[in-house]
């Protein structure tokens, strides 16, 4: 494959994070080159849990329906303790009304990657496989990279470089960005198997015993499961584990009457919990596992990497195409680093609780946890909060430098604040709020509740007089869901909300004010409108 000497963005790594970055750049029509040292796409399932927020991103890209055809919808999670059911949790109930996709979805990583690769192919793009980065040098105007393919060396000049090349990132190493954290002593096992088991196909099962914790995740193919387990023998070398260990570990310890019919593949490895000190160094960026790795608790890792790419791609596009200042890119580290650190803290706590051999924690896990789980999951607030956290729908950027509000008026506490994800709600039988946000720019939503107020007309007139290719005006038309939102958000005057390309709120004002909006744009270094 031909290697160009110059490109706008060089993406190193073609896993889910790098592929999502490439797909988003396709949407924004930004030139890029994507390389990966592997010979081709992965052939194993690896990461497999896809959260609702990721599916919303796929929906914005127009490929959610194809994804849903492939994925297994996990409707419930059943908790077993010492062979007995402690509690069941139904995803769809707390997720109802919060998203179009109120479940966890299970799909092998190679299938997810194929979906993204097909999207690239439809846009005339391909991954350069068998291609590795060997050196990086930054100049005042460009990032000069040396890459090697089939024994030949190429020099590629790019405006920006994205390191999405995993936990052993060459980009991170070349940039000399610290990657602090720890390695857990326990051995962790993943396996894809066919089971002889009568568990419902839409159920995730988590089972705990005195010295064991296991999880079973169903794929769409009947009786095919992903198993994870913490192996008790931490002194045993990773290479010494065999399929018999996996079989014995699964069939003999939990008392759930499970039989492994066939093992497809398995892997035993150590878990790491690490995060970089910075997601950016000049015009080079890190995303996904190159920036943060953690335990697989809650199926958060791949989804977090995908959201890293989603957050960064539109900012690069706005700088390269629409005249936004380079300082917009500072918000990537500002917004995503706290998310990664909070994720590491939470997954570390969950991991330590789950695998600790301390007798006190073991007692809590086997005796207190089932009772606490029953009490907690009886609360609708806890169920909704838990789903929003797990699905990543509650991710917000409250401290982002991009946030702004008009000085007057008051929205209710239910209304989205600057930094929040713009919420899902039905507008009609065929349209939802997020359907309004499928273009690639900023969207200014206008809520007209007072026809005598002409400020919205003034904003539209201002937009028509200027050249703002990055901004679309959208009148939120009265419809079955409109009156409910107006009341719920306490919109009593004509109001506006500016929504970023990643569907997060940047600015809101009640009442709408052209002067306040212009001041916000100026203070936050949006491009000056050309008359």
Phi, psi and omega in degrees: 000137181293139177251114179289151179280346183214140177206161179290314185224129173257122178255122179256112181114125183238042167276194181303322181293309180297321179292320176296319176302314180297317180297318179295321178295327173299316179301323181270000179059046176255130181291139180206165171232131179240130183232158176205137183284346177293157178289342181180186180299154177298151180248001179248171188282327179045236177294145187214343181272123181243121184273165185302320182297322177295321179293327175298322176294316177298325178294319176298328178280346180089017183238012182294321180298319178295319177300314183295331176295328184270327191275153171272127177274118178268112185269330184224158165235129180251128180259123174252138172231120182054040175084000180242146179291123177267322182187154172241145179234125181259117185294317190297327184293306179290339180273349182298131180082352180263337182198160174286347188231073190274047179215175162264142182242136185246121180209133179304144184302322182295331177287319176298316179295322179297322177301316180288322177296321177296321177299317177298316181299322178295339177256015175076024183239150178221160174274138171272096178282169181054035183229122185237149176278134179242339181200154177225134171224131179259136173246182180295331187245349188202168170252119181262117183245145174250124180233155183235131178220124178052041177082355178257146181254137180231149172252129182236126177258127181226155175288320180224154178234133179246121174265104176237039190257030165084183186298330179261042189304123172291321179300312180299319180296315181294327180279350181058045176265126183295146183230082189274151177156208186211165174245130180281144183287336184291150172272139182242137184239135168240141177209142170254126187217163167257128184249146167263099189201147184258019177292141178303143188292338182266009185255131164275140179237129172242127185233135181237140169226186185304313183239025187208143170224130180223151175232141180235124185236119185279136169269176185289327178293132186302133176069008177264129185226150163263130177247137167236150182201148171263118185277130188292330185276083183285343180275346180286136180292144184305319183290347184274349180284145182231176177298329178296324176297318180296317181297312181295319181300322185276314190277332191259344191259339191253345179065032182254010178059051180254138173232132176275117179278321182202136176261128180271310175197159174213160179214137176240131185201172175268150177263146180237152174228104186214153176212149180282159176281340179207139177275352184217142169224107184057244182257022177243142186227150174245145181212153177069215185295341176291341181253334183200134173227150185198178179293158182280014181302124176082006179051056184256335192300301182299320181295322179293319177297319178298320179288331171304309182298318181297322180290320186279323189301314184292329179291318175299317181296319181294324178289317185283328187251328193245010173080015176290147180290156182298338181292344174304327183290343176296334183289345178296305178297319182299322183269320189271331181297317176298326178297313181296317182293320177295321178296315178299318180298314183290317180290327176297316179297316179297319181294313182297319178297322186287323189250355185300137177267359178301128183304325179296310180293326177296319177297315179300316185295319187266336185249313185275320184304314180300321179290317179296321180298318180296318180290313184296315184283356172279350180267124179295327178297315180295319180296316180294316179297318179297318179294316181298323178290312182297318184282352182068017176285342182268004179295130181216164182236068187293336183257013180295139177293348179278347188287146177200157178218148171295152188285340188245167174080168184214121170272161176284169178294340179282341182285146179293135177267162175305131185100338180284152167296134176293127190286157174277135168202148181286135172264325178203186178295337186246353186223141176241171180301323183286342175294338178287346192246033186266001175277183188254014180239193171283148177237127175260105180276131183242124181252109185258106180243358182220101184292344179279344179274125185260009185293324177297322176296322179295321179294318178296318180297318176300315179298319181293335180274349185245168177250090180240086183290347183267358187237130176241131176270132180229117171282120175281103189285144173304133183200177184307324182270353188289310183300323180295318180291318178304316180288315183296323182269002179058046177272104183249350177229160176305131189224161177225151172224128176265120184251129180289166178299340178265018174069024172256148181285132176259324188205149174212154180206132172223114002283163175297138180217120178298317182298314179297319180295316178298321178296318177300312181300317181292314183294334182256017171062033170291156181302139177295129179291135178270125181291000000 
